[in-house]
Amino acid sequence: MATGAGRYNEILDTFTRHIAEIGYDGVNFGLVAKELGVSKGTIVHHFGTKDRILAALHESSTTCSTASRTRPSSSRPRSTPS
């Protein structure tokens, strides 16, 4: 069972997948908590509200996107011509 940052990431990953599958309006803490085998209180502890999970998702994707754009060109995968 994950704890701390690991649990935070598990919740965020599960929430993200559910948004992709059923949309933001269809996702709730109960659904995510049941899948992960945690209480809804655990999710509230890490994020507070559904809007804050969405904000964390946005921040996470923005950070990942920015990191991939700022990586030195020598560390980026090279594409091969077709």
mmCIF file of the N, C-alpha and C atoms, coordinates in Angstrom:
data_MODEL
# 
_entry.id   MODEL 
# 
loop_
_atom_site.group_PDB 
_atom_site.id 
_atom_site.type_symbol 
_atom_site.label_atom_id 
_atom_site.label_alt_id 
_atom_site.label_comp_id 
_atom_site.label_asym_id 
_atom_site.label_entity_id 
_atom_site.label_seq_id 
_atom_site.pdbx_PDB_ins_code 
_atom_site.Cartn_x 
_atom_site.Cartn_y 
_atom_site.Cartn_z 
_atom_site.occupancy 
_atom_site.B_iso_or_equiv 
_atom_site.pdbx_formal_charge 
_atom_site.auth_seq_id 
_atom_site.auth_comp_id 
_atom_site.auth_asym_id 
_atom_site.auth_atom_id 
_atom_site.pdbx_PDB_model_num 
ATOM 1   N N  . MET A 1 1  ? 0.841   -1.177 0.000   1.00 0.00 ? 1  MET A N  1 
ATOM 2   C CA . MET A 1 1  ? 0.000   0.000  0.000   1.00 0.00 ? 1  MET A CA 1 
ATOM 3   C C  . MET A 1 1  ? 0.890   1.246  0.000   1.00 0.00 ? 1  MET A C  1 
ATOM 4   N N  . ALA A 1 2  ? 0.604   2.165  -0.865  1.00 0.00 ? 2  ALA A N  1 
ATOM 5   C CA . ALA A 1 2  ? 1.390   3.394  -0.977  1.00 0.00 ? 2  ALA A CA 1 
ATOM 6   C C  . ALA A 1 2  ? 1.026   4.354  0.148   1.00 0.00 ? 2  ALA A C  1 
ATOM 7   N N  . THR A 1 3  ? 1.983   5.194  0.495   1.00 0.00 ? 3  THR A N  1 
ATOM 8   C CA . THR A 1 3  ? 1.737   6.224  1.493   1.00 0.00 ? 3  THR A CA 1 
ATOM 9   C C  . THR A 1 3  ? 2.319   7.540  1.001   1.00 0.00 ? 3  THR A C  1 
ATOM 10  N N  . GLY A 1 4  ? 1.913   8.642  1.621   1.00 0.00 ? 4  GLY A N  1 
ATOM 11  C CA . GLY A 1 4  ? 2.474   9.954  1.293   1.00 0.00 ? 4  GLY A CA 1 
ATOM 12  C C  . GLY A 1 4  ? 2.383   10.298 -0.175  1.00 0.00 ? 4  GLY A C  1 
ATOM 13  N N  . ALA A 1 5  ? 3.543   10.604 -0.761  1.00 0.00 ? 5  ALA A N  1 
ATOM 14  C CA . ALA A 1 5  ? 3.596   11.016 -2.166  1.00 0.00 ? 5  ALA A CA 1 
ATOM 15  C C  . ALA A 1 5  ? 3.101   9.913  -3.095  1.00 0.00 ? 5  ALA A C  1 
ATOM 16  N N  . GLY A 1 6  ? 3.381   8.671  -2.739  1.00 0.00 ? 6  GLY A N  1 
ATOM 17  C CA . GLY A 1 6  ? 2.907   7.552  -3.560  1.00 0.00 ? 6  GLY A CA 1 
ATOM 18  C C  . GLY A 1 6  ? 1.392   7.486  -3.612  1.00 0.00 ? 6  GLY A C  1 
ATOM 19  N N  . ARG A 1 7  ? 0.745   7.685  -2.467  1.00 0.00 ? 7  ARG A N  1 
ATOM 20  C CA . ARG A 1 7  ? -0.726  7.678  -2.403  1.00 0.00 ? 7  ARG A CA 1 
ATOM 21  C C  . ARG A 1 7  ? -1.273  8.866  -3.192  1.00 0.00 ? 7  ARG A C  1 
ATOM 22  N N  . TYR A 1 8  ? -0.662  10.023 -3.043  1.00 0.00 ? 8  TYR A N  1 
ATOM 23  C CA . TYR A 1 8  ? -1.070  11.227 -3.775  1.00 0.00 ? 8  TYR A CA 1 
ATOM 24  C C  . TYR A 1 8  ? -1.071  10.934 -5.272  1.00 0.00 ? 8  TYR A C  1 
ATOM 25  N N  . ASN A 1 9  ? 0.006   10.350 -5.751  1.00 0.00 ? 9  ASN A N  1 
ATOM 26  C CA . ASN A 1 9  ? 0.117   10.049 -7.182  1.00 0.00 ? 9  ASN A CA 1 
ATOM 27  C C  . ASN A 1 9  ? -0.876  8.990  -7.620  1.00 0.00 ? 9  ASN A C  1 
ATOM 28  N N  . GLU A 1 10 ? -1.119  7.992  -6.787  1.00 0.00 ? 10 GLU A N  1 
ATOM 29  C CA . GLU A 1 10 ? -2.121  6.968  -7.120  1.00 0.00 ? 10 GLU A CA 1 
ATOM 30  C C  . GLU A 1 10 ? -3.500  7.595  -7.275  1.00 0.00 ? 10 GLU A C  1 
ATOM 31  N N  . ILE A 1 11 ? -3.848  8.474  -6.353  1.00 0.00 ? 11 ILE A N  1 
ATOM 32  C CA . ILE A 1 11 ? -5.152  9.143  -6.413  1.00 0.00 ? 11 ILE A CA 1 
ATOM 33  C C  . ILE A 1 11 ? -5.237  9.980  -7.688  1.00 0.00 ? 11 ILE A C  1 
ATOM 34  N N  . LEU A 1 12 ? -4.203  10.743 -7.955  1.00 0.00 ? 12 LEU A N  1 
ATOM 35  C CA . LEU A 1 12 ? -4.191  11.599 -9.141  1.00 0.00 ? 12 LEU A CA 1 
ATOM 36  C C  . LEU A 1 12 ? -4.276  10.772 -10.422 1.00 0.00 ? 12 LEU A C  1 
ATOM 37  N N  . ASP A 1 13 ? -3.534  9.683  -10.491 1.00 0.00 ? 13 ASP A N  1 
ATOM 38  C CA . ASP A 1 13 ? -3.571  8.813  -11.675 1.00 0.00 ? 13 ASP A CA 1 
ATOM 39  C C  . ASP A 1 13 ? -4.944  8.192  -11.873 1.00 0.00 ? 13 ASP A C  1 
ATOM 40  N N  . THR A 1 14 ? -5.545  7.711  -10.792 1.00 0.00 ? 14 THR A N  1 
ATOM 41  C CA . THR A 1 14 ? -6.868  7.083  -10.877 1.00 0.00 ? 14 THR A CA 1 
ATOM 42  C C  . THR A 1 14 ? -7.916  8.110  -11.270 1.00 0.00 ? 14 THR A C  1 
ATOM 43  N N  . PHE A 1 15 ? -7.863  9.288  -10.664 1.00 0.00 ? 15 PHE A N  1 
ATOM 44  C CA . PHE A 1 15 ? -8.783  10.372 -11.007 1.00 0.00 ? 15 PHE A CA 1 
ATOM 45  C C  . PHE A 1 15 ? -8.657  10.738 -12.482 1.00 0.00 ? 15 PHE A C  1 
ATOM 46  N N  . THR A 1 16 ? -7.437  10.838 -12.957 1.00 0.00 ? 16 THR A N  1 
ATOM 47  C CA . THR A 1 16 ? -7.176  11.181 -14.361 1.00 0.00 ? 16 THR A CA 1 
ATOM 48  C C  . THR A 1 16 ? -7.776  10.145 -15.299 1.00 0.00 ? 16 THR A C  1 
ATOM 49  N N  . ARG A 1 17 ? -7.564  8.872  -14.979 1.00 0.00 ? 17 ARG A N  1 
ATOM 50  C CA . ARG A 1 17 ? -8.100  7.804  -15.829 1.00 0.00 ? 17 ARG A CA 1 
ATOM 51  C C  . ARG A 1 17 ? -9.626  7.846  -15.866 1.00 0.00 ? 17 ARG A C  1 
ATOM 52  N N  . HIS A 1 18 ? -10.239 8.083  -14.701 1.00 0.00 ? 18 HIS A N  1 
ATOM 53  C CA . HIS A 1 18 ? -11.703 8.145  -14.657 1.00 0.00 ? 18 HIS A CA 1 
ATOM 54  C C  . HIS A 1 18 ? -12.235 9.337  -15.447 1.00 0.00 ? 18 HIS A C  1 
ATOM 55  N N  . ILE A 1 19 ? -11.547 10.458 -15.395 1.00 0.00 ? 19 ILE A N  1 
ATOM 56  C CA . ILE A 1 19 ? -11.970 11.611 -16.202 1.00 0.00 ? 19 ILE A CA 1 
ATOM 57  C C  . ILE A 1 19 ? -11.937 11.235 -17.679 1.00 0.00 ? 19 ILE A C  1 
ATOM 58  N N  . ALA A 1 20 ? -10.884 10.565 -18.097 1.00 0.00 ? 20 ALA A N  1 
ATOM 59  C CA . ALA A 1 20 ? -10.765 10.166 -19.504 1.00 0.00 ? 20 ALA A CA 1 
ATOM 60  C C  . ALA A 1 20 ? -11.872 9.188  -19.895 1.00 0.00 ? 20 ALA A C  1 
ATOM 61  N N  . GLU A 1 21 ? -12.246 8.316  -18.975 1.00 0.00 ? 21 GLU A N  1 
ATOM 62  C CA . GLU A 1 21 ? -13.248 7.284  -19.283 1.00 0.00 ? 21 GLU A CA 1 
ATOM 63  C C  . GLU A 1 21 ? -14.682 7.787  -19.196 1.00 0.00 ? 21 GLU A C  1 
ATOM 64  N N  . ILE A 1 22 ? -15.003 8.577  -18.145 1.00 0.00 ? 22 ILE A N  1 
ATOM 65  C CA . ILE A 1 22 ? -16.406 8.946  -17.931 1.00 0.00 ? 22 ILE A CA 1 
ATOM 66  C C  . ILE A 1 22 ? -16.653 10.444 -17.816 1.00 0.00 ? 22 ILE A C  1 
ATOM 67  N N  . GLY A 1 23 ? -15.612 11.241 -17.873 1.00 0.00 ? 23 GLY A N  1 
ATOM 68  C CA . GLY A 1 23 ? -15.758 12.697 -17.793 1.00 0.00 ? 23 GLY A CA 1 
ATOM 69  C C  . GLY A 1 23 ? -15.705 13.215 -16.370 1.00 0.00 ? 23 GLY A C  1 
ATOM 70  N N  . TYR A 1 24 ? -15.354 14.469 -16.250 1.00 0.00 ? 24 TYR A N  1 
ATOM 71  C CA . TYR A 1 24 ? -15.184 15.112 -14.948 1.00 0.00 ? 24 TYR A CA 1 
ATOM 72  C C  . TYR A 1 24 ? -16.438 15.020 -14.085 1.00 0.00 ? 24 TYR A C  1 
ATOM 73  N N  . ASP A 1 25 ? -17.595 15.293 -14.681 1.00 0.00 ? 25 ASP A N  1 
ATOM 74  C CA . ASP A 1 25 ? -18.844 15.287 -13.909 1.00 0.00 ? 25 ASP A CA 1 
ATOM 75  C C  . ASP A 1 25 ? -19.197 13.901 -13.375 1.00 0.00 ? 25 ASP A C  1 
ATOM 76  N N  . GLY A 1 26 ? -18.719 12.850 -14.028 1.00 0.00 ? 26 GLY A N  1 
ATOM 77  C CA . GLY A 1 26 ? -19.027 11.497 -13.582 1.00 0.00 ? 26 GLY A CA 1 
ATOM 78  C C  . GLY A 1 26 ? -18.121 10.964 -12.494 1.00 0.00 ? 26 GLY A C  1 
ATOM 79  N N  . VAL A 1 27 ? -17.008 11.643 -12.256 1.00 0.00 ? 27 VAL A N  1 
ATOM 80  C CA . VAL A 1 27 ? -16.030 11.180 -11.265 1.00 0.00 ? 27 VAL A CA 1 
ATOM 81  C C  . VAL A 1 27 ? -16.361 11.767 -9.900  1.00 0.00 ? 27 VAL A C  1 
ATOM 82  N N  . ASN A 1 28 ? -16.247 10.933 -8.865  1.00 0.00 ? 28 ASN A N  1 
ATOM 83  C CA . ASN A 1 28 ? -16.419 11.413 -7.500  1.00 0.00 ? 28 ASN A CA 1 
ATOM 84  C C  . ASN A 1 28 ? -15.421 10.718 -6.580  1.00 0.00 ? 28 ASN A C  1 
ATOM 85  N N  . PHE A 1 29 ? -15.262 11.259 -5.383  1.00 0.00 ? 29 PHE A N  1 
ATOM 86  C CA . PHE A 1 29 ? -14.303 10.692 -4.433  1.00 0.00 ? 29 PHE A CA 1 
ATOM 87  C C  . PHE A 1 29 ? -14.619 9.241  -4.117  1.00 0.00 ? 29 PHE A C  1 
ATOM 88  N N  . GLY A 1 30 ? -15.901 8.921  -4.010  1.00 0.00 ? 30 GLY A N  1 
ATOM 89  C CA . GLY A 1 30 ? -16.292 7.554  -3.678  1.00 0.00 ? 30 GLY A CA 1 
ATOM 90  C C  . GLY A 1 30 ? -15.807 6.548  -4.703  1.00 0.00 ? 30 GLY A C  1 
ATOM 91  N N  . LEU A 1 31 ? -15.903 6.881  -5.965  1.00 0.00 ? 31 LEU A N  1 
ATOM 92  C CA . LEU A 1 31 ? -15.471 6.002  -7.050  1.00 0.00 ? 31 LEU A CA 1 
ATOM 93  C C  . LEU A 1 31 ? -13.967 5.766  -6.989  1.00 0.00 ? 31 LEU A C  1 
ATOM 94  N N  . VAL A 1 32 ? -13.220 6.829  -6.824  1.00 0.00 ? 32 VAL A N  1 
ATOM 95  C CA . VAL A 1 32 ? -11.755 6.733  -6.757  1.00 0.00 ? 32 VAL A CA 1 
ATOM 96  C C  . VAL A 1 32 ? -11.339 5.982  -5.490  1.00 0.00 ? 32 VAL A C  1 
ATOM 97  N N  . ALA A 1 33 ? -11.953 6.329  -4.363  1.00 0.00 ? 33 ALA A N  1 
ATOM 98  C CA . ALA A 1 33 ? -11.617 5.689  -3.089  1.00 0.00 ? 33 ALA A CA 1 
ATOM 99  C C  . ALA A 1 33 ? -11.894 4.188  -3.130  1.00 0.00 ? 33 ALA A C  1 
ATOM 100 N N  . LYS A 1 34 ? -13.017 3.806  -3.684  1.00 0.00 ? 34 LYS A N  1 
ATOM 101 C CA . LYS A 1 34 ? -13.374 2.384  -3.754  1.00 0.00 ? 34 LYS A CA 1 
ATOM 102 C C  . LYS A 1 34 ? -12.346 1.606  -4.574  1.00 0.00 ? 34 LYS A C  1 
ATOM 103 N N  . GLU A 1 35 ? -11.961 2.150  -5.709  1.00 0.00 ? 35 GLU A N  1 
ATOM 104 C CA . GLU A 1 35 ? -10.987 1.467  -6.560  1.00 0.00 ? 35 GLU A CA 1 
ATOM 105 C C  . GLU A 1 35 ? -9.642  1.301  -5.850  1.00 0.00 ? 35 GLU A C  1 
ATOM 106 N N  . LEU A 1 36 ? -9.233  2.328  -5.109  1.00 0.00 ? 36 LEU A N  1 
ATOM 107 C CA . LEU A 1 36 ? -7.932  2.281  -4.451  1.00 0.00 ? 36 LEU A CA 1 
ATOM 108 C C  . LEU A 1 36 ? -7.964  1.600  -3.086  1.00 0.00 ? 36 LEU A C  1 
ATOM 109 N N  . GLY A 1 37 ? -9.170  1.322  -2.580  1.00 0.00 ? 37 GLY A N  1 
ATOM 110 C CA . GLY A 1 37 ? -9.278  0.687  -1.271  1.00 0.00 ? 37 GLY A CA 1 
ATOM 111 C C  . GLY A 1 37 ? -8.926  1.624  -0.130  1.00 0.00 ? 37 GLY A C  1 
ATOM 112 N N  . VAL A 1 38 ? -9.260  2.908  -0.302  1.00 0.00 ? 38 VAL A N  1 
ATOM 113 C CA . VAL A 1 38 ? -9.018  3.906  0.738   1.00 0.00 ? 38 VAL A CA 1 
ATOM 114 C C  . VAL A 1 38 ? -10.328 4.600  1.068   1.00 0.00 ? 38 VAL A C  1 
ATOM 115 N N  . SER A 1 39 ? -10.323 5.386  2.129   1.00 0.00 ? 39 SER A N  1 
ATOM 116 C CA . SER A 1 39 ? -11.522 6.149  2.469   1.00 0.00 ? 39 SER A CA 1 
ATOM 117 C C  . SER A 1 39 ? -11.567 7.442  1.654   1.00 0.00 ? 39 SER A C  1 
ATOM 118 N N  . LYS A 1 40 ? -12.768 7.989  1.547   1.00 0.00 ? 40 LYS A N  1 
ATOM 119 C CA . LYS A 1 40 ? -12.892 9.287  0.883   1.00 0.00 ? 40 LYS A CA 1 
ATOM 120 C C  . LYS A 1 40 ? -12.102 10.343 1.644   1.00 0.00 ? 40 LYS A C  1 
ATOM 121 N N  . GLY A 1 41 ? -11.993 10.168 2.957   1.00 0.00 ? 41 GLY A N  1 
ATOM 122 C CA . GLY A 1 41 ? -11.231 11.092 3.786   1.00 0.00 ? 41 GLY A CA 1 
ATOM 123 C C  . GLY A 1 41 ? -9.767  11.156 3.389   1.00 0.00 ? 41 GLY A C  1 
ATOM 124 N N  . THR A 1 42 ? -9.223  10.040 2.911   1.00 0.00 ? 42 THR A N  1 
ATOM 125 C CA . THR A 1 42 ? -7.828  10.031 2.446   1.00 0.00 ? 42 THR A CA 1 
ATOM 126 C C  . THR A 1 42 ? -7.668  10.968 1.256   1.00 0.00 ? 42 THR A C  1 
ATOM 127 N N  . ILE A 1 43 ? -8.634  10.933 0.361   1.00 0.00 ? 43 ILE A N  1 
ATOM 128 C CA . ILE A 1 43 ? -8.577  11.807 -0.815  1.00 0.00 ? 43 ILE A CA 1 
ATOM 129 C C  . ILE A 1 43 ? -8.749  13.263 -0.393  1.00 0.00 ? 43 ILE A C  1 
ATOM 130 N N  . VAL A 1 44 ? -9.684  13.505 0.521   1.00 0.00 ? 44 VAL A N  1 
ATOM 131 C CA . VAL A 1 44 ? -9.889  14.864 1.023   1.00 0.00 ? 44 VAL A CA 1 
ATOM 132 C C  . VAL A 1 44 ? -8.616  15.363 1.710   1.00 0.00 ? 44 VAL A C  1 
ATOM 133 N N  . HIS A 1 45 ? -7.950  14.492 2.452   1.00 0.00 ? 45 HIS A N  1 
ATOM 134 C CA . HIS A 1 45 ? -6.700  14.863 3.123   1.00 0.00 ? 45 HIS A CA 1 
ATOM 135 C C  . HIS A 1 45 ? -5.654  15.350 2.115   1.00 0.00 ? 45 HIS A C  1 
ATOM 136 N N  . HIS A 1 46 ? -5.528  14.652 0.994   1.00 0.00 ? 46 HIS A N  1 
ATOM 137 C CA . HIS A 1 46 ? -4.509  15.002 0.001   1.00 0.00 ? 46 HIS A CA 1 
ATOM 138 C C  . HIS A 1 46 ? -4.914  16.181 -0.884  1.00 0.00 ? 46 HIS A C  1 
ATOM 139 N N  . PHE A 1 47 ? -6.193  16.293 -1.205  1.00 0.00 ? 47 PHE A N  1 
ATOM 140 C CA . PHE A 1 47 ? -6.612  17.287 -2.207  1.00 0.00 ? 47 PHE A CA 1 
ATOM 141 C C  . PHE A 1 47 ? -7.661  18.281 -1.727  1.00 0.00 ? 47 PHE A C  1 
ATOM 142 N N  . GLY A 1 48 ? -8.469  17.919 -0.782  1.00 0.00 ? 48 GLY A N  1 
ATOM 143 C CA . GLY A 1 48 ? -9.506  18.829 -0.302  1.00 0.00 ? 48 GLY A CA 1 
ATOM 144 C C  . GLY A 1 48 ? -10.793 18.752 -1.093  1.00 0.00 ? 48 GLY A C  1 
ATOM 145 N N  . THR A 1 49 ? -10.750 19.132 -2.348  1.00 0.00 ? 49 THR A N  1 
ATOM 146 C CA . THR A 1 49 ? -11.956 19.146 -3.182  1.00 0.00 ? 49 THR A CA 1 
ATOM 147 C C  . THR A 1 49 ? -11.659 18.561 -4.561  1.00 0.00 ? 49 THR A C  1 
ATOM 148 N N  . LYS A 1 50 ? -12.709 18.271 -5.258  1.00 0.00 ? 50 LYS A N  1 
ATOM 149 C CA . LYS A 1 50 ? -12.579 17.763 -6.626  1.00 0.00 ? 50 LYS A CA 1 
ATOM 150 C C  . LYS A 1 50 ? -11.917 18.799 -7.533  1.00 0.00 ? 50 LYS A C  1 
ATOM 151 N N  . ASP A 1 51 ? -12.233 20.049 -7.317  1.00 0.00 ? 51 ASP A N  1 
ATOM 152 C CA . ASP A 1 51 ? -11.604 21.117 -8.109  1.00 0.00 ? 51 ASP A CA 1 
ATOM 153 C C  . ASP A 1 51 ? -10.097 21.183 -7.862  1.00 0.00 ? 51 ASP A C  1 
ATOM 154 N N  . ARG A 1 52 ? -9.685  20.905 -6.628  1.00 0.00 ? 52 ARG A N  1 
ATOM 155 C CA . ARG A 1 52 ? -8.245  20.917 -6.333  1.00 0.00 ? 52 ARG A CA 1 
ATOM 156 C C  . ARG A 1 52 ? -7.525  19.732 -6.982  1.00 0.00 ? 52 ARG A C  1 
ATOM 157 N N  . ILE A 1 53 ? -8.218  18.593 -7.085  1.00 0.00 ? 53 ILE A N  1 
ATOM 158 C CA . ILE A 1 53 ? -7.598  17.469 -7.807  1.00 0.00 ? 53 ILE A CA 1 
ATOM 159 C C  . ILE A 1 53 ? -7.410  17.861 -9.267  1.00 0.00 ? 53 ILE A C  1 
ATOM 160 N N  . LEU A 1 54 ? -8.412  18.486 -9.839  1.00 0.00 ? 54 LEU A N  1 
ATOM 161 C CA . LEU A 1 54 ? -8.310  18.926 -11.225 1.00 0.00 ? 54 LEU A CA 1 
ATOM 162 C C  . LEU A 1 54 ? -7.169  19.935 -11.388 1.00 0.00 ? 54 LEU A C  1 
ATOM 163 N N  . ALA A 1 55 ? -7.025  20.850 -10.440 1.00 0.00 ? 55 ALA A N  1 
ATOM 164 C CA . ALA A 1 55 ? -5.929  21.826 -10.491 1.00 0.00 ? 55 ALA A CA 1 
ATOM 165 C C  . ALA A 1 55 ? -4.579  21.121 -10.392 1.00 0.00 ? 55 ALA A C  1 
ATOM 166 N N  . ALA A 1 56 ? -4.492  20.101 -9.528  1.00 0.00 ? 56 ALA A N  1 
ATOM 167 C CA . ALA A 1 56 ? -3.241  19.339 -9.397  1.00 0.00 ? 56 ALA A CA 1 
ATOM 168 C C  . ALA A 1 56 ? -2.934  18.586 -10.685 1.00 0.00 ? 56 ALA A C  1 
ATOM 169 N N  . LEU A 1 57 ? -3.961  18.066 -11.317 1.00 0.00 ? 57 LEU A N  1 
ATOM 170 C CA . LEU A 1 57 ? -3.791  17.382 -12.599 1.00 0.00 ? 57 LEU A CA 1 
ATOM 171 C C  . LEU A 1 57 ? -3.275  18.366 -13.647 1.00 0.00 ? 57 LEU A C  1 
ATOM 172 N N  . HIS A 1 58 ? -3.869  19.530 -13.688 1.00 0.00 ? 58 HIS A N  1 
ATOM 173 C CA . HIS A 1 58 ? -3.440  20.555 -14.637 1.00 0.00 ? 58 HIS A CA 1 
ATOM 174 C C  . HIS A 1 58 ? -1.986  20.953 -14.372 1.00 0.00 ? 58 HIS A C  1 
ATOM 175 N N  . GLU A 1 59 ? -1.661  21.182 -13.104 1.00 0.00 ? 59 GLU A N  1 
ATOM 176 C CA . GLU A 1 59 ? -0.294  21.565 -12.742 1.00 0.00 ? 59 GLU A CA 1 
ATOM 177 C C  . GLU A 1 59 ? 0.697   20.461 -13.103 1.00 0.00 ? 59 GLU A C  1 
ATOM 178 N N  . SER A 1 60 ? 0.317   19.233 -12.839 1.00 0.00 ? 60 SER A N  1 
ATOM 179 C CA . SER A 1 60 ? 1.187   18.088 -13.141 1.00 0.00 ? 60 SER A CA 1 
ATOM 180 C C  . SER A 1 60 ? 1.433   17.979 -14.644 1.00 0.00 ? 60 SER A C  1 
ATOM 181 N N  . SER A 1 61 ? 0.384   18.115 -15.433 1.00 0.00 ? 61 SER A N  1 
ATOM 182 C CA . SER A 1 61 ? 0.560   17.995 -16.884 1.00 0.00 ? 61 SER A CA 1 
ATOM 183 C C  . SER A 1 61 ? 1.338   19.177 -17.443 1.00 0.00 ? 61 SER A C  1 
ATOM 184 N N  . THR A 1 62 ? 1.140   20.360 -16.869 1.00 0.00 ? 62 THR A N  1 
ATOM 185 C CA . THR A 1 62 ? 1.884   21.533 -17.300 1.00 0.00 ? 62 THR A CA 1 
ATOM 186 C C  . THR A 1 62 ? 3.363   21.381 -16.964 1.00 0.00 ? 62 THR A C  1 
ATOM 187 N N  . THR A 1 63 ? 3.657   20.878 -15.770 1.00 0.00 ? 63 THR A N  1 
ATOM 188 C CA . THR A 1 63 ? 5.037   20.662 -15.350 1.00 0.00 ? 63 THR A CA 1 
ATOM 189 C C  . THR A 1 63 ? 5.716   19.652 -16.254 1.00 0.00 ? 63 THR A C  1 
ATOM 190 N N  . CYS A 1 64 ? 5.031   18.555 -16.557 1.00 0.00 ? 64 CYS A N  1 
ATOM 191 C CA . CYS A 1 64 ? 5.605   17.527 -17.437 1.00 0.00 ? 64 CYS A CA 1 
ATOM 192 C C  . CYS A 1 64 ? 5.839   18.083 -18.830 1.00 0.00 ? 64 CYS A C  1 
ATOM 193 N N  . SER A 1 65 ? 4.880   18.842 -19.325 1.00 0.00 ? 65 SER A N  1 
ATOM 194 C CA . SER A 1 65 ? 4.996   19.416 -20.656 1.00 0.00 ? 65 SER A CA 1 
ATOM 195 C C  . SER A 1 65 ? 6.152   20.402 -20.723 1.00 0.00 ? 65 SER A C  1 
ATOM 196 N N  . THR A 1 66 ? 6.262   21.245 -19.716 1.00 0.00 ? 66 THR A N  1 
ATOM 197 C CA . THR A 1 66 ? 7.347   22.226 -19.669 1.00 0.00 ? 66 THR A CA 1 
ATOM 198 C C  . THR A 1 66 ? 8.691   21.533 -19.568 1.00 0.00 ? 66 THR A C  1 
ATOM 199 N N  . ALA A 1 67 ? 8.779   20.501 -18.753 1.00 0.00 ? 67 ALA A N  1 
ATOM 200 C CA . ALA A 1 67 ? 10.041  19.773 -18.583 1.00 0.00 ? 67 ALA A CA 1 
ATOM 201 C C  . ALA A 1 67 ? 10.482  19.145 -19.897 1.00 0.00 ? 67 ALA A C  1 
ATOM 202 N N  . SER A 1 68 ? 9.550   18.612 -20.671 1.00 0.00 ? 68 SER A N  1 
ATOM 203 C CA . SER A 1 68 ? 9.937   17.981 -21.933 1.00 0.00 ? 68 SER A CA 1 
ATOM 204 C C  . SER A 1 68 ? 10.375  19.024 -22.959 1.00 0.00 ? 68 SER A C  1 
ATOM 205 N N  . ARG A 1 69 ? 9.825   20.232 -22.879 1.00 0.00 ? 69 ARG A N  1 
ATOM 206 C CA . ARG A 1 69 ? 10.226  21.292 -23.811 1.00 0.00 ? 69 ARG A CA 1 
ATOM 207 C C  . ARG A 1 69 ? 11.565  21.907 -23.438 1.00 0.00 ? 69 ARG A C  1 
ATOM 208 N N  . THR A 1 70 ? 11.916  21.878 -22.151 1.00 0.00 ? 70 THR A N  1 
ATOM 209 C CA . THR A 1 70 ? 13.150  22.521 -21.725 1.00 0.00 ? 70 THR A CA 1 
ATOM 210 C C  . THR A 1 70 ? 14.317  21.556 -21.617 1.00 0.00 ? 70 THR A C  1 
ATOM 211 N N  . ARG A 1 71 ? 14.087  20.296 -21.911 1.00 0.00 ? 71 ARG A N  1 
ATOM 212 C CA . ARG A 1 71 ? 15.162  19.308 -21.887 1.00 0.00 ? 71 ARG A CA 1 
ATOM 213 C C  . ARG A 1 71 ? 16.151  19.625 -22.995 1.00 0.00 ? 71 ARG A C  1 
ATOM 214 N N  . PRO A 1 72 ? 17.447  19.522 -22.738 1.00 0.00 ? 72 PRO A N  1 
ATOM 215 C CA . PRO A 1 72 ? 18.433  19.783 -23.794 1.00 0.00 ? 72 PRO A CA 1 
ATOM 216 C C  . PRO A 1 72 ? 18.180  18.893 -25.011 1.00 0.00 ? 72 PRO A C  1 
ATOM 217 N N  . SER A 1 73 ? 18.417  19.434 -26.188 1.00 0.00 ? 73 SER A N  1 
ATOM 218 C CA . SER A 1 73 ? 18.129  18.668 -27.411 1.00 0.00 ? 73 SER A CA 1 
ATOM 219 C C  . SER A 1 73 ? 18.920  17.381 -27.485 1.00 0.00 ? 73 SER A C  1 
ATOM 220 N N  . SER A 1 74 ? 20.093  17.330 -26.867 1.00 0.00 ? 74 SER A N  1 
ATOM 221 C CA . SER A 1 74 ? 20.898  16.098 -26.913 1.00 0.00 ? 74 SER A CA 1 
ATOM 222 C C  . SER A 1 74 ? 20.246  14.971 -26.108 1.00 0.00 ? 74 SER A C  1 
ATOM 223 N N  . SER A 1 75 ? 19.309  15.294 -25.167 1.00 0.00 ? 75 SER A N  1 
ATOM 224 C CA . SER A 1 75 ? 18.673  14.246 -24.386 1.00 0.00 ? 75 SER A CA 1 
ATOM 225 C C  . SER A 1 75 ? 17.299  13.871 -24.928 1.00 0.00 ? 75 SER A C  1 
ATOM 226 N N  . ARG A 1 76 ? 16.829  14.599 -25.932 1.00 0.00 ? 76 ARG A N  1 
ATOM 227 C CA . ARG A 1 76 ? 15.526  14.275 -26.536 1.00 0.00 ? 76 ARG A CA 1 
ATOM 228 C C  . ARG A 1 76 ? 15.689  13.106 -27.491 1.00 0.00 ? 76 ARG A C  1 
ATOM 229 N N  . PRO A 1 77 ? 14.662  12.259 -27.544 1.00 0.00 ? 77 PRO A N  1 
ATOM 230 C CA . PRO A 1 77 ? 14.740  11.144 -28.509 1.00 0.00 ? 77 PRO A CA 1 
ATOM 231 C C  . PRO A 1 77 ? 14.810  11.687 -29.932 1.00 0.00 ? 77 PRO A C  1 
ATOM 232 N N  . ARG A 1 78 ? 15.613  11.079 -30.733 1.00 0.00 ? 78 ARG A N  1 
ATOM 233 C CA . ARG A 1 78 ? 15.733  11.507 -32.134 1.00 0.00 ? 78 ARG A CA 1 
ATOM 234 C C  . ARG A 1 78 ? 14.693  10.765 -32.971 1.00 0.00 ? 78 ARG A C  1 
ATOM 235 N N  . SER A 1 79 ? 14.094  11.505 -33.865 1.00 0.00 ? 79 SER A N  1 
ATOM 236 C CA . SER A 1 79 ? 13.166  10.841 -34.782 1.00 0.00 ? 79 SER A CA 1 
ATOM 237 C C  . SER A 1 79 ? 13.942  10.371 -35.988 1.00 0.00 ? 79 SER A C  1 
ATOM 238 N N  . THR A 1 80 ? 13.494  9.276  -36.506 1.00 0.00 ? 80 THR A N  1 
ATOM 239 C CA . THR A 1 80 ? 14.155  8.732  -37.689 1.00 0.00 ? 80 THR A CA 1 
ATOM 240 C C  . THR A 1 80 ? 13.326  9.035  -38.908 1.00 0.00 ? 80 THR A C  1 
ATOM 241 N N  . PRO A 1 81 ? 13.951  9.400  -40.010 1.00 0.00 ? 81 PRO A N  1 
ATOM 242 C CA . PRO A 1 81 ? 13.191  9.699  -41.230 1.00 0.00 ? 81 PRO A CA 1 
ATOM 243 C C  . PRO A 1 81 ? 12.501  8.444  -41.742 1.00 0.00 ? 81 PRO A C  1 
ATOM 244 N N  . SER A 1 82 ? 11.345  8.644  -42.313 1.00 0.00 ? 82 SER A N  1 
ATOM 245 C CA . SER A 1 82 ? 10.568  7.502  -42.832 1.00 0.00 ? 82 SER A CA 1 
ATOM 246 C C  . SER A 1 82 ? 10.940  7.192  -44.256 1.00 0.00 ? 82 SER A C  1 
# 
